[in-house]
Amino acid sequence: MIIALLVSKVLGLEVLNWLLKNFFSIWIIVIVVIFQHELRSGLARLGQQHLFLVSLGEGEIEAIIDEISDAIF
C-alpha cells in the first residue's frame, strides 16, 4: 500500500493518491479502536512499573546532592 502511494504520487495520479491517503487516515483510527483493550492494559501496566527505580547507597545520594548544590551555586 505504501509503494502504491509513492507510485501514485510520482506518476501524478491524484485521485488514487487522495484515496490512499484517506485510507491510511481511517486505518489508524480503526487500529486504535480494535486494539483499545490491549493498548489500555499495556499503558496501565506501564504506569504501574517504576521505570526509573534505582537503588542508591547513602554515599551516592550525598554525592549527587553535593553536585546539584554546587551546580546551583
C-alpha positions as CSV (number, residue, x, y, z in Angstrom):
1,M,0.0,0.0,0.0
2,I,2.8,2.4,0.8
3,I,4.5,1.6,-2.5
4,A,1.2,2.2,-4.3
5,L,1.0,5.6,-2.5
6,L,4.5,6.5,-3.6
7,V,4.0,5.3,-7.2
8,S,0.7,7.3,-7.4
9,K,2.5,10.4,-6.2
10,V,5.3,10.0,-8.7
11,L,3.0,9.3,-11.6
12,G,0.7,12.2,-10.6
13,L,-2.4,10.0,-10.1
14,E,-4.1,12.5,-7.8
15,V,-7.4,10.6,-7.3
16,L,-5.6,7.4,-6.3
17,N,-3.2,9.4,-4.1
18,W,-6.1,11.0,-2.4
19,L,-7.9,7.6,-1.8
20,L,-4.8,6.0,-0.4
21,K,-4.1,8.9,1.9
22,N,-7.7,8.8,3.3
23,F,-7.4,5.0,3.6
24,F,-4.3,5.3,5.8
25,S,-6.0,8.0,7.9
26,I,-9.0,5.8,8.6
27,W,-6.9,2.7,9.3
28,I,-5.1,4.5,12.1
29,I,-8.4,5.1,13.8
30,V,-9.6,1.6,13.1
31,I,-6.4,0.1,14.6
32,V,-6.8,2.2,17.8
33,V,-10.4,1.1,18.2
34,I,-9.7,-2.6,17.5
35,F,-6.8,-2.8,19.9
36,Q,-8.1,-0.3,22.6
37,H,-8.3,-3.0,25.3
38,E,-4.7,-4.1,24.7
39,L,-3.5,-0.5,24.5
40,R,-5.3,0.4,27.7
41,S,-3.9,-2.6,29.6
42,G,-0.4,-2.0,28.3
43,L,-0.5,1.6,29.3
44,A,-1.8,0.6,32.8
45,R,0.9,-1.9,33.2
46,L,3.5,0.7,32.1
47,G,2.1,3.1,34.7
48,Q,2.4,0.6,37.5
49,Q,6.1,-0.2,36.9
50,H,8.8,2.0,38.3
51,L,10.9,2.6,35.2
52,F,13.4,4.9,36.9
53,L,13.7,3.0,40.2
54,V,17.4,2.9,41.1
55,S,18.7,1.9,44.5
56,L,21.5,4.2,45.5
57,G,23.6,4.0,48.6
58,E,23.6,6.8,51.1
59,G,27.1,8.0,50.0
60,E,25.9,8.1,46.4
61,I,22.9,10.2,47.3
62,E,25.0,12.6,49.3
63,A,27.4,12.9,46.3
64,I,24.5,13.7,44.0
65,I,23.1,16.3,46.4
66,D,26.6,17.9,46.6
67,E,26.9,18.0,42.9
68,I,23.4,19.6,42.5
69,S,24.1,22.2,45.2
70,D,27.5,23.0,43.6
71,A,25.8,23.5,40.3
72,I,23.2,25.8,41.8
73,F,25.8,28.0,43.5
